[in-house]
Amino acid sequence: SQKIQEKEEIKKIIQNISIESEFNNIIFVIPDALFDETVFNKFLDYQARANVADRHNFKEDQASNQDYAKKVLEQWINSLKNGYVEWYLSQEKGNILRSDFNEIVNVNLSSKIFSCGLETIKEAKKNKNVWTEKMANKTAEIFLFADTRTIIESKTASGPERYTREILKNNIGEYIVNEELKFKDDVDPNHPLFQMSKKIESEIEKQKNPGVFNLGNTLKFLTKVPFGMYKNMIYFATIGFLMKQYIGKLYESGTGKPIEKEMMRDKTLMLFKYWENGKESSKLEVRLGTREEKKLINVLSEILGLKNIESLSDVRWKIRSWIKESEYPLWVFKLDENSTDDINTAINHIIELIESMDSEITHKDIKTTLNKVDAVKTDLSLLLQKSKSYNLFIIWLGQIDNVEIKEDNIKPIIEYIRQNMSEEIGVESWKESSVREKVKDWYNIQLKKHIEETKKTLPQPPKQPPIGVPKALPEPGELKLSVIEKIEQSNEVTLKRVLKRMIEENPEIKVFFEKYLS
């Protein structure tokens, strides 16, 4: 019949699609009880009769026809539940009662799709409770906090938890980890737990250079083929075990705190929430600590005598406090007579480290800073003394171009700088260029004051004679002599100021100065 022919055509299309590479991890299902044209027309007929009855206000007819339409759907749904379905997965297919289909999917087909998932561990599949979709933070804690295999065995001795320990075994019941929970040398490389571990290591290692990364995004591959991780006791146990090796090695973005056991347990819960609904994203921003980072922490702590350091973030804040106590920026130490180009480079890298945002610091930055600082570690220890900073700042002031500073100017200049740098920025964040501009601002203010005071001391011009009485002009020789005398009596600062003013007010005389100053 036409119905059979149409059904066979549908099967042929589905079978062809299922073997294509982009669909070979999808189970296609065709029920025997199709919602065909006969069922569809019967449903529409009753629904149409109900609509007509409603327009004519025949409430009983309307209700009865709506019931008939509903029964058509119920009968079709019941035939689906009680009938057979034909399934297709890649090159495989089968025909089975719909009531047995879930069993086939969970027992046989899921392990074919998620070939690197824990579905492949037979003993782990013997208890349905451990596969029930739910949050299981306590289970993650057991595997995350345990230091030995014996502890896990004692904490999973009974109840559904007994089946979670099966993730640590192969399909013949042998443990793939030793007593210290390290993978054995002869572990099967195809064991799902081992494969997940290696893939996680690879993906997190890639995040060394970017610095801060989102743990949820980086590990999201676990939720996809061929792993298929989702929230249940088995996979909470799995993620707890897999994240053990990163305790104390991952750091929270922003605070810089190392992620220890309790915090890592909370991160596992956030992971599943994020994978499910995209929430808790910002709380999964982390940074991978490295061997170079730990060494840099130790080197900087040793140079500056820093105590109670747990992380790179701690070091950065402690250095800022050290600079604040010295009362002058770190870059003044580059003026020390014992400083060298290598020392100056190291100081520049330390400054860059403390001024960067946590999210901006990459593994490459850490390695470079370590290399530069470690190479001159002893010299920096001798050079970076808070007691030197004041004198070095005075030396720096004396090297600013076009600014003349006398000894009695130093205190007012420093006071002016402290008052006029942005309030929210402490001395540890002073930029050399910004401080230089403040010094020039102070100098210009003093220069203007001096000009105003000089004007007041200059002789006032004679009063104008009465109208009609001609001015008595001095003889040319007298005028020339008077100007020369004034030039000889003036100091260098006054002469410079007068010459500049003459040029500003009479630009045409520039040519004479260019002639005599060339």
C-alpha positions in Angstrom: 0.0 0.0 0.0 0.9 3.6 -0.3 1.5 3.9 3.5 4.0 1.1 3.5 5.8 2.5 0.4 6.1 6.0 2.1 7.4 4.4 5.3 10.1 2.4 3.3 11.1 5.6 1.6 11.5 7.4 4.9 13.6 4.5 6.3 15.8 4.6 3.2 16.4 8.4 3.6 17.2 8.0 7.3 19.6 5.1 6.7 21.5 7.1 4.1 21.7 10.1 6.4 22.8 8.1 9.4 26.0 6.9 7.7 27.2 10.4 6.9 30.1 11.5 9.1 28.4 14.5 10.5 25.4 12.4 11.7 27.1 9.2 12.8 26.8 10.0 16.5 23.0 10.6 16.3 20.4 7.9 16.9 17.6 8.1 14.4 14.3 6.5 15.4 11.3 5.6 13.2 8.2 4.3 15.1 5.9 1.7 13.5 2.9 3.9 14.5 3.5 6.9 12.3 1.4 10.0 12.6 0.2 9.4 9.0 -2.4 11.1 6.8 -5.2 8.9 8.2 -4.6 9.8 11.8 -3.9 13.4 10.9 -7.2 13.8 8.9 -9.2 12.1 11.6 -7.8 14.6 14.2 -8.5 17.5 11.9 -12.1 16.3 11.2 -13.0 16.2 14.9 -11.3 19.5 15.6 -13.2 21.2 12.7 -16.5 19.8 14.0 -15.7 21.2 17.4 -15.0 24.6 15.9 -18.3 24.7 13.9 -20.2 23.6 17.0 -18.6 26.5 19.0 -19.6 29.0 16.3 -23.2 27.8 16.6 -23.0 27.7 20.4 -23.6 23.9 20.5 -21.5 23.4 23.6 -22.2 19.6 24.0 -21.2 18.9 20.4 -18.2 21.0 20.8 -17.1 19.2 23.9 -17.7 15.7 22.5 -15.7 16.4 19.3 -12.8 17.9 21.3 -12.8 14.7 23.3 -12.7 12.6 20.1 -9.8 14.7 18.8 -8.0 14.2 22.1 -8.6 10.4 22.0 -7.1 10.2 18.5 -3.9 11.7 19.8 -3.9 9.5 22.9 -4.4 6.4 20.9 -1.5 7.3 18.6 0.7 8.0 21.6 -0.3 4.7 23.2 0.5 2.9 20.0 3.9 4.6 20.1 4.6 3.5 23.6 3.5 0.0 23.1 4.7 -0.5 19.6 8.0 -1.2 17.9 10.6 1.4 16.8 13.4 1.0 14.3 16.7 2.7 15.2 19.7 3.7 13.1 23.2 4.6 14.4 25.9 4.9 11.8 26.2 1.5 10.2 24.0 -0.2 12.7 20.3 -0.6 13.0 17.7 -2.6 14.9 14.0 -3.1 15.6 12.8 -3.2 19.2 9.8 -2.6 21.5 9.6 1.1 22.4 9.4 0.1 26.1 12.9 -1.6 25.8 14.4 1.2 23.7 15.8 3.2 26.7 17.6 0.1 27.9 19.2 -0.4 24.6 20.3 3.2 24.4 21.8 3.2 28.0 23.4 -0.3 27.9 24.6 -0.6 24.3 24.2 2.5 22.1 25.5 5.2 24.5 28.9 3.5 24.8 29.2 3.5 21.0 28.5 7.2 20.8 30.5 8.2 23.9 33.4 5.8 23.3 35.6 7.7 25.8 32.9 8.0 28.4 32.4 6.1 31.7 29.5 4.2 30.0 32.2 1.8 28.8 33.0 0.7 32.3 30.6 -2.3 32.8 30.6 -2.4 36.6 29.9 1.4 36.8 26.6 0.8 34.9 25.2 -1.7 37.3 23.5 0.9 39.5 21.1 3.3 37.9 21.2 5.8 40.8 24.7 6.9 40.0 23.6 7.8 36.5 20.5 9.7 37.6 20.8 13.3 36.5 21.5 15.4 39.6 24.2 17.6 41.3 26.5 15.5 43.5 29.0 17.8 45.0 29.6 15.5 48.0 30.7 12.7 45.6 33.2 15.1 43.9 34.6 16.0 47.4 35.3 12.3 48.2 37.5 11.9 45.1 39.0 15.4 45.2 40.0 15.5 48.9 41.3 11.9 49.2 45.1 11.5 49.3 45.0 7.7 48.9 43.1 4.9 47.2 42.3 3.4 50.7 40.5 6.6 51.7 38.3 6.5 48.6 37.5 2.8 49.3 36.5 3.6 52.8 34.3 6.5 51.8 32.6 4.5 49.0 32.1 1.3 50.9 28.3 1.1 50.6 25.3 2.4 48.9 25.4 3.9 45.4 28.8 5.4 46.1 30.2 1.9 45.9 29.8 2.1 42.1 31.6 5.4 41.8 34.9 3.8 42.6 34.6 1.7 39.5 35.8 4.7 37.4 39.3 3.8 38.9 39.2 0.3 37.5 39.3 -1.4 34.2 36.7 -3.9 32.8 38.3 -6.8 34.6 38.1 -5.1 38.0 41.7 -4.1 38.3 42.7 -0.6 39.6 44.3 1.6 37.0 45.7 3.9 39.8 48.2 3.1 42.6 47.7 3.8 46.3 48.8 7.5 45.8 46.1 7.8 43.1 48.6 8.1 40.3 48.0 6.3 37.1 49.9 3.0 36.9 52.7 2.6 34.3 50.8 -0.1 32.5 47.4 1.7 32.4 45.4 1.1 29.3 45.8 4.3 27.2 42.2 3.8 26.0 40.7 3.8 29.5 38.2 6.7 29.5 39.6 8.2 32.8 43.1 8.2 31.4 42.0 9.7 28.1 40.1 12.5 29.9 43.1 13.2 32.1 45.5 13.6 29.1 43.0 15.7 27.2 42.5 18.0 30.2 46.3 18.4 30.6 46.6 19.2 26.9 43.9 21.8 26.9 45.0 23.6 30.1 48.6 23.6 29.0 47.5 25.6 26.0 46.2 28.3 28.4 49.7 29.1 29.8 50.4 31.9 27.4 47.0 33.6 27.3 47.2 33.8 31.1 43.7 34.0 32.5 41.2 31.6 31.0 37.7 30.3 31.6 37.8 26.8 33.1 34.2 26.1 31.9 35.0 26.9 28.3 38.3 25.1 28.3 36.8 21.9 29.7 33.5 22.0 27.8 34.9 19.4 25.4 34.1 16.9 28.2 30.4 17.3 27.7 30.6 16.4 24.0 31.4 13.3 21.9 33.3 11.1 22.6 33.2 11.9 26.4 29.6 12.9 27.2 30.0 14.2 30.7 26.8 15.4 32.4 25.7 16.0 36.1 25.4 12.7 38.0 27.3 10.9 40.7 29.7 9.1 38.3 30.8 12.2 36.5 31.1 14.3 39.7 33.4 11.6 41.0 35.3 11.8 37.7 35.7 15.5 37.7 36.8 15.5 41.3 39.5 12.9 40.6 40.7 14.7 37.4 41.0 18.1 39.1 43.1 16.8 42.0 46.3 17.5 40.1 45.4 21.2 39.8 44.9 21.9 43.5 47.2 24.8 44.3 48.3 25.1 40.7 45.3 27.1 39.5 44.7 30.6 40.8 41.6 32.7 40.9 41.6 35.6 38.5 41.4 38.9 40.3 42.2 37.8 43.8 45.2 35.7 42.7 44.4 33.2 45.5 45.6 29.6 44.9 42.6 27.3 44.4 42.8 24.8 47.2 40.6 21.7 47.9 37.5 23.5 49.2 37.5 26.1 46.5 38.2 23.4 43.8 35.2 21.5 45.1 33.0 24.6 44.6 34.5 25.0 41.1 33.3 21.5 40.1 29.7 22.5 41.0 30.1 25.7 39.0 31.4 23.7 36.0 28.3 21.6 35.7 26.0 24.7 36.3 27.9 26.6 33.6 27.7 23.7 31.1 24.0 23.4 31.8 22.9 27.0 31.7 25.9 29.3 31.1 25.8 30.6 34.7 28.7 31.1 37.1 31.0 32.1 34.1 32.9 34.8 35.9 33.7 32.6 38.8 35.4 30.1 36.5 38.1 32.7 35.4 41.4 31.2 36.5 45.1 31.3 35.7 47.5 28.4 35.6 50.5 28.6 38.0 53.8 27.3 36.6 57.2 26.4 37.9 58.6 29.7 36.6 55.9 31.6 38.4 56.8 29.9 41.7 60.4 30.7 41.2 59.6 34.4 40.3 57.6 34.6 43.6 60.6 33.3 45.6 63.1 35.5 43.8 61.1 38.8 44.3 60.3 37.9 47.9 64.0 37.3 48.6 65.1 40.5 46.9 62.7 42.8 48.9 62.4 40.7 52.0 58.7 40.0 51.5 56.9 37.7 54.0 53.7 35.6 54.0 53.4 35.2 50.2 51.0 32.7 48.7 50.7 33.8 45.1 52.0 36.1 42.4 49.1 38.5 43.3 50.4 38.6 46.9 53.9 39.5 45.6 52.6 42.3 43.4 50.6 43.9 46.2 53.5 43.5 48.7 55.9 45.2 46.2 53.4 48.1 45.9 53.3 48.4 49.7 57.1 48.3 49.8 57.3 51.2 47.2 54.6 53.1 49.2 56.7 52.8 52.3 59.8 54.1 50.5 57.7 57.2 49.5 59.2 57.3 46.0 58.7 55.4 42.7 60.7 52.3 42.0 62.1 53.8 38.8 64.3 56.2 40.9 66.6 53.3 41.6 67.7 53.3 38.0 69.6 56.6 38.9 71.8 54.8 41.4 75.5 55.0 40.4 75.8 51.2 40.7 72.9 50.5 38.4 73.5 49.0 35.0 71.5 48.4 31.8 70.6 44.9 33.0 69.5 46.2 36.4 67.4 48.9 34.8 65.8 46.4 32.5 64.9 44.2 35.5 63.4 47.2 37.3 61.3 48.0 34.3 60.0 44.5 34.2 59.1 44.6 37.9 57.3 47.9 37.4 55.4 46.4 34.4 54.5 43.3 36.5 52.9 45.3 39.4 51.1 47.7 37.0 49.5 45.1 34.8 46.0 43.7 35.3 45.9 40.1 36.5 44.2 39.1 33.2 47.0 40.7 31.2 49.9 38.7 32.7 50.9 35.8 30.4 53.3 32.9 31.0 55.7 34.5 28.5 55.7 37.7 30.6 56.4 35.7 33.8 59.3 33.8 32.1 60.8 37.0 30.7 60.6 38.8 34.0 62.1 35.9 35.9 65.0 35.7 33.5 65.8 39.4 33.7 65.3 39.7 37.5 67.1 36.4 38.4 70.1 37.4 36.4 70.7 40.4 38.6 69.1 39.1 41.8 72.1 39.9 44.1 72.7 43.3 42.7 69.0 44.2 43.1 69.0 43.0 46.7 71.9 45.5 47.5 70.4 48.3 45.3 66.8 48.3 46.3 67.0 50.0 49.8 64.2 52.3 50.9 66.7 54.6 52.5 68.2 55.5 49.1 65.0 56.5 47.4 64.9 60.2 48.6 68.4 61.1 47.4 67.9 59.2 44.1 64.7 61.2 43.5 66.6 64.5 44.0 69.2 63.3 41.4 66.3 62.6 39.0 64.9 66.1 39.6 68.2 67.6 38.6 68.2 65.8 35.3 65.0 67.3 34.0 65.6 69.4 30.9 64.9 73.2 30.9 64.2 73.2 34.6 66.6 74.8 37.2 66.1 73.5 40.7 67.8 74.9 43.7 68.2 73.1 47.0 65.5 75.1 48.7 63.1 74.2 45.9 63.2 70.5 46.6 60.7 70.3 49.4 58.1 72.6 47.7 58.4 70.6 44.5 57.8 67.2 46.3 54.9 68.7 48.2 53.4 70.0 44.9 53.8 66.6 43.2 52.1 64.7 46.1 49.2 67.2 46.1 48.7 67.2 42.3 49.1 63.6 41.3 45.7 61.8 41.1 44.5 61.0 44.6 43.5 57.4 43.7 47.0 56.7 42.4 49.7 56.0 45.1 53.4 56.7 44.7 53.8 53.0 43.6 51.9 53.9 40.4 53.6 57.2 39.5 54.6 57.3 35.9 58.0 58.9 35.3 56.6 61.1 32.4 53.6 62.2 34.6 55.9 63.2 37.5 58.2 65.1 35.1 55.2 67.1 33.8 54.2 68.0 37.3 57.7 69.3 38.0 57.6 71.4 34.9 54.2 72.7 35.9 55.6 73.8 39.3 58.6 75.4 37.6 56.4 77.4 35.2 54.2 78.6 38.1 57.3 79.9 39.9 58.6 81.5 36.7 55.3 83.4 36.2 55.5 84.5 39.9 59.0 85.8 39.3 58.0 87.7 36.2 55.1 89.4 38.1 57.5 90.3 40.9 60.1 91.7 38.5 57.5 93.9 36.8 56.7 95.4 40.1 60.3 96.4 40.7 60.8 97.9 37.2 60.8 101.8 37.1 57.4 103.3 36.1 57.4 105.3 32.8 57.2 109.1 33.3 53.9 110.8 33.3 52.7 112.1 29.9 53.4 115.9 29.4 50.4 118.2 29.1 48.7 118.3 25.7 50.4 120.5 23.3 53.8 120.2 25.1 56.2 118.0 23.1 58.0 115.2 24.8 61.6 115.7 25.5 63.4 112.8 23.7 66.7 111.6 25.0 69.7 111.8 22.9 70.5 108.6 20.9 73.8 108.1 22.7 72.1 108.4 26.1 69.4 105.9 25.1 72.0 103.3 23.9 74.1 103.8 27.0 71.0 103.3 29.3 70.0 100.0 27.6 73.6 98.6 27.7 73.8 99.4 31.4 70.5 97.6 32.1 71.7 94.5 30.1 74.9 94.4 32.1 73.0 94.7 35.4 70.4 92.0 34.5 70.9 88.3 35.3 70.7 85.4 32.8 67.1 84.4 33.7 65.8 88.0 33.3 67.6 88.4 29.9 66.2 85.1 28.6 62.7 86.2 29.7 63.0 89.6 28.1 64.3 88.2 24.8 61.5 85.7 24.6 58.9 88.4 25.3 60.5 90.7 22.6 60.2 87.9 20.0 56.7 87.0 21.0 55.5 90.7 20.7 57.7 91.5 17.6 58.1 88.4 15.5 59.8 90.4 12.7 63.0 90.8 14.8 63.6 87.0 14.8 65.9 87.4 11.8 68.4 89.5 13.8 68.6 86.9 16.5 69.0 84.1 14.0 71.9 86.0 12.4 73.8 86.7 15.7 73.0 83.4 17.4 74.1 81.2 14.4 
